[in-house]
Amino acid sequence: MGPALPQLPDKLYFKIGEVASIVGVKPYVLRYWESEFSIVRPSKSRSKHRLYRRKDVETLLHIKHLLHDQRFTIEGARKRLRGVPREEPREPEAPPSEVLYRQLLRHLKEELESLAGLLR
C-alpha cells in the first residue's frame, strides 16, 4: 500500500476529528473524499455525526497515499481503488485449542523420533 500505517486505536468507530488527525488532513477534505470515492461511506449517529469504521480509516489512508505521495488525480485514484482486489474470504481457522493440540502432537512426535534415534 505504501508507507507504514499509523497505529490505529483499538476502537470500533472513529469521529471525523479523530480520523482527520490520523490521516493528516482537515475534516472538510474527508467530506470531499466521501463525495468522490463511493468506497468511503461512514455511518451516521442519531445526531448525524459521521462514524468511521477501522476499514474506512485504512481506506482513507490509502487514498491520501495515492493522492499526496503518488500524485494520482482523483479519477486515477478512483480507478486504482477499483482495481484493488477484494480480500478473499478465508477458511475459518481452527479453534485455538485445536491449534495448540496439533502443536503439542507435533512436538511429541519430534521427541519420540529423537528418542527412537537414540535407541538405534
N, C-alpha and C positions, 0 to 999 in steps of 0.2 A: 504494500500500500504506500509506503513512503517512510518518513522518519518515525521514530518510536512514538507510540501513542502516550499521551499523558495518563497518569494513573487516575482512573475514574473512581469516585467514591462508591462504596457498595450500597447503592440505593436503587429502588425500582424506577422512580421518577425524578426528573430534574426540572426546576423552574427555568424560565428563559434567561434570567440574570446569571444563574449558575452555568448554564450552557454557554452563554456569551463569554463568560470568564474562562471556561475550559477551552473553548475553541479559539478564543483570542480575537473576537470581533464584537461589534456593537449589536444590541438586540434587534435594531431595525434591519441589519444585514441578514440575521437569521430569518426574520419575517419575509424578507425579499426572496431568500433562497427557497423558502417554503412555497412561494408562488411560482418559482421557476423549476423546481425539482419535485415531481409528484411522489418520489420515494420518501420524502420527508413530510410526514403528516402527524404532528404531535396531537395527542388527545387534549381535551379541554376540561377543566374542572367545572363545577357548578357555577362558579363565579367567572367563568370564561377565561381563566388563566391557562396558558399553554403548559402542558406537562409532557416532557420529552422522555422517552424510554432510552435505556442504555444503547440500543441499536441505532436510535435516531442520532445520538451524540456521536457514535462512531462514524455514521454516515456523514454527518456534518464535518467531522474532522477530515474525512476523505475528500469531501467537496472542497474544503479550504485548501487542502494539499494540491488538488488538481488546479484550482483557480489561481492560487497565490504562488505556489512553488513551481508547478509545471507549466504555468501560464496558459492554461486552456481557456477558451472562451466558454461562456455559459452553455452554448449549444454543444461544443466539443466535450465539455464535462458531462453533459446530459447523455450524449452518445456513449461515452466511456462507461458511465454508470450502468447504462442498459446492457453493455457488453460484458459486465462483470457477472460471471456465473453465480447463480444462487447456490447456497450451501446445500449439498445433497443430504437428505435425511439419513442419518447414521443408524446402524443397527443398535438397539439398546445394549449397553454394556452389561456384563454380568454383575449381579449384586456384589457389593464388597466382600461379603462372606465367602462367596464362591471364588472370587479372585484370590483371596487370602488362602483359601483351601487349596487351590491349584498351585500357588507359590509354595506352600508347605509340602505338598506332594512332590513337586519338582525338587525341592531341597532334600527331602528324604531319599528320593531316588538317587540323587547325586552322592549322598552319603553312603547308601548301600552299595553303589557301584564302586566307590572308593574302598570300602571295607572288603568287597569281593576281590578287588585287585590286590589287596594286601595278603589275602589268604591263598592266592595262586602261587 
